[in-house]
Amino acid sequence: MSEQSATIESLGLRRPEAGGGLIIDGKLISQSVLAETAAGAAELLLKHRVRPGLAVVLVGEDPASQVYVRSKGKAAESCGFHSEQHTLPATTSQADVLALVEKLNADPAIHGILVQLPLPAHIDATKVIETISPAKDVDGFHPVNAGLLAIGEPARAFVPCTPAGSMILLQRAAKALKVDLAGRDAVIVGRSNIVGKPMAQLLLAANCTVTIAHSRTRDLADVVRRADIVVAAVGRPEMIRGDWIKPGAIVIDVGINRVAGQGVDAAGKPRTRLVGDVDYAGASQRAAAITPVPGGVGPMTIALLMANTLTSANRATAR
């Protein structure tokens, strides 16, 4: 193995078997983040007898939410955290959900509170998020944390986990490619409060020139073609075509979309498969580095949730 290849692999990237750009291995990189978090949690427990605590609140029985909550609980336990899951019926009143959040706010054993979205229609998600203490808002959705990020102080904020994880993947790719992010043209396709807007703030902090594009952007393909960095977070399967990608660009695909697959499974049901917001087959032949779906940004989201929880526990211990 060449020295360059060893460096690339040490950063969590790998060369594809069929040619094309480097694959940014989010699963491998997330494991390193989780390992660092577990080590930090063990040190906090040893020095201060404090175990980071994460509470996840699930309202209703949405199957996808149940899977996500289980994954978060397992990750918390693997990091040595105190982990709680509060599962409430879909009929739970908003007042009862808010009361539970307030109880968790006051619990010194809990450093991170996550209310799994979406919530049932009769519950105001914004009100619930605003009730979470900003100091325990490890999802980074509270207006106080969003405001700190917006004024350029991410170190004081909890940054939403998906863009924070995406930024780590981007930095790893840039290092492997020996590319300086400063001054690069970055295009984000998608303007959500959860991914698009905070991602723009992180890229600005890295001195990129940032464009936020969306469904009403004129000549979207031409806008994307100018980008040295493309972050796709629009929620439309393979919307960004391969020939939109500038040769040598870095592509971070946040999208996770389930589409029809081929044939049927053992139960006779039509098979499905996961794809991103980017046409991976085409884009990977032009990009210098690209995240796959699955196995790219997804694993990083849970890893950064754990990292944020450890940060919260460290801050609480220092106060």
N, C-alpha and C positions, 0 to 999 in steps of 0.2 A: 504494500500500500504506500502510495506517495505521501510526502509530508503535507501537500495541499489537501489530499483526500482525507487524511487523518484529522486535519484541522476542521474540515467541513463536517465530518461525522461527529467530532467533539462538540460542535455547536448545535447538533440535532438536525442536520440536513443530510440528505443522501442523493446519490445520482440515480436517475431512473434506468431501468434495464433496457427500455425501448428508445432511449434518447430523449432529448428535450431538456427543459430547465430543471434545476435542483428542486427536490421535493422537501418542503419544510415540514418536518415530522412533529406535529403538535402533540402526539401521544408521548413521544420520547421526551420532548422538552417539558411537558407537563409533569412527567415523573421526576425530573430534576427539581422543579419548583416545589413539588410535594415533599421531596426528600429534604430540601432546605427548610421547609416549613416544619416538618416533623422534628428536625434537629433543633430549630428555634424553640419549639414547644417544649422539648425535653430540657433545654437549658433554662427556660422560664420556670419550669416546675422544680428543677434542681436548686436554682438560686433563690426563688421567691415563693416556692410552694403554691404557685398559681398555675392552674390548668386552663388553657383557652376553652371557652364555652360557646357553642353555636346552637341556636334554637331555630328550627324551621317550622313554619306554620303552613299547613295545607288545609284549605277549605274546599270540601267537595271531593269528587272521585274521578276527576279527569285522568284518564290512563297515562297520558304523556307526563303530566305533572307528578303522578305517583312514581314513575320511573326516575324522573329528575331528582325527586326528594330522596329516594332510596340511594341514588348515586352520591348525593351530597352527604348523606349520613355515613355511608361507607368510607368516603374520603376523610371525613372528620375523625372517625374512629382510627383510621390508618395513620393519621397525624398525631394521635394521642390526645385528641380533644375530648372534652365533655360534650356529648351530643344529645340534643333533645329533639323529638318530633312531636308536634301538637297537631293531631288530625281532627278536624271539626266537620260536622255534617254540612252539606250544601245549603241547608236551611238555616244555618247559624246567622243570627242578626249581626248587623254592622256594629252595634253597640257591644256585643259580646266579643267580637274580633278585636275591637279597639281596647276593650278591657284586658284581654290577654296580652296585647302588645304593651300596654302600660305596666302590667305585672312583670313582663320580661325586661322592660326598661329599668325597673327597680331592682332586679335580681343581680347581685354582684357576681354570681357564678356564670352569668351569660354576658359574653362580650360581643357577640354578633347575632343579629336578628334578621331572618329572611322570611318574608311572606311570599309564598310561591304564587306567581301570576300565571294565567289569568284567575281572577276571583269571580264568584257568581255575580250575575248582573245587578243584583240588588245591593251590592257592596261597592262603595266608592273607593277604588284603588288609590286614588290620589290622597284621599283623607287618611287611609291606612298608612301609606308611605310617609306622610307628613307627621304621623303620630310616633313613628319609630324615632328614638333618640338618634340625632346625627352621629353621635359617638359610637353607636352600635349598628349603624346603617352600612353593613358590609357589602350590600349590593350597590351602594353608591348612587341611589336614586333620590335621596332627600334633597330638597332645594338648597339647603346649606352646603352639602357636598358638591352639588352641581355648580353652585355659585363660586366656590373656592376653585374648582377646576376652570371655570370660565374666566376668572381674573388671573389665571396663570400660576396658581399655587397648588399643583397636584399633590405635593408632598404633605400638605395639610388636609387633603380631602381623602375620602374613599372613592377611588375611581371605579366606575362600573366594570365588572369582571371581564366581559367579552372584549371591549376595546383595550383594556389593560393587557389582557392576554395576547390580543392581536398585535399590540405594540411590541411585546417581547419577541414574538415570532418575526416581526419586521426587522427588529434590531439584530436578531441572530442572523437573518438572511443577509442583511447589509454587511455585517462583519465577515461572513463567509465569502461574500463577493468583493470585499474590500471597497465598499461604496460608502461615501459620506452622505447621510440623509439631508444635511443642511443644504438648502437651496434647491432641493429636488421638487419637481411638480407632482403633487399628490392629488388624486381624484377619489372622492368617496361617493359611491352611488348608494343613496339612502340617507334620510335626514331624521331618523328617529332619535328620541331622547336617550334611548338605551345604548345605541351603537353609533350612529352617524355623527351626531353633534359632539359627544365626548371624544370620539376618535379624531375629529377635526381639531379639538383643543390639544390633544396629545401630539398630533403632527405639527401643529403650530409651535408647541413647546420645543420640538426637535428642529425648528427653523426650516420646516418645509413650506412651500407655497401651496396653499390648500384650496381646492374647489370642492364644494358640496353639490353634487348633481342629484337629480331625482326624476320622477316619472314625467314631469313637465319640462325638463331641460330640453331645449332645442338642439338638434344635431348631437344627441347624446354620444353616438359612436365616435364622432370627431373629437368631442371633449375627452373621452376616455383614451383615444389614440395619442393624445399629447402627454399622457401621464407616465412618469417614471415609477410611480407607486399607485396601484389600484386597490382600493378596499371596497369590496362588493357586499352590500348589506341591504338589499332591496326586497328580498323575499320572493323572487320570481325565478323559477327553475331555468338555469342556463341562459338567462337573459343577455348576459354579456358574452358576445361571440368571440371566438378565437382571433379573428382578424381585426378586432378592436384593440388588441393588446399591442403596445409598442414593443418592438424587439428589445430585449434586455430589461424589461420592466419587472418589478416585484409585485406579485399578485396575492392579496390576502382575501380569501373567499369566506365570508362569515355565514353565508346562506346554508340552510339545511332544509331541503325540500324532498318530500316523498313523492315519487312518480311511479307510473306503471312499469313493471319489469317484463320479463319474458316467461311465458308458461305459467304453471300453477304449482303451489306447494303441496306437501303431503296430504293436507286436508282438502285439497281441491280448490283453494282460494287463489285468485290471481296474485302472482308475485309482485312485489314492489322493490324499489331501490332508492337510495339516497343520492341526491345530486346537490350541487351548490348553485349559486347565482351565476357562476361562470361556466362556460363550455370548457370543461377541463381538458378534453382531448385536443381541442384546437389551441387553447391558450397556453398549454404546457409546452407546445412546440415553439412558442415565440418568447415566453417569459424567461427571465434568468433564474427565477425562483418562484414557486407557487405552493399554496397550501392545498392539500387534497380534501375531499369530502366523501366519506367521513375521515377522521383522523387528523384534522388540521386545527382549526380554531376551537372546536367543541370541547376537547379535553382541557384546554387552557382555561375555560370559563370556570370550571369547578376548582381547578388548582388555584386560581387567583382569589376565589371566594375563601379558600382556606388561608391563603397568605394575608388577606385583609383581616380575617378573624384574629390571626396571630398579632398583626399590627395593633388591632384594637386592644387586645389583652396586654400588650407591652405598654401602650399608652395609659391604660387604666392603672397598671402597676406603678408607672412613673409618677402619677398624679399624687 
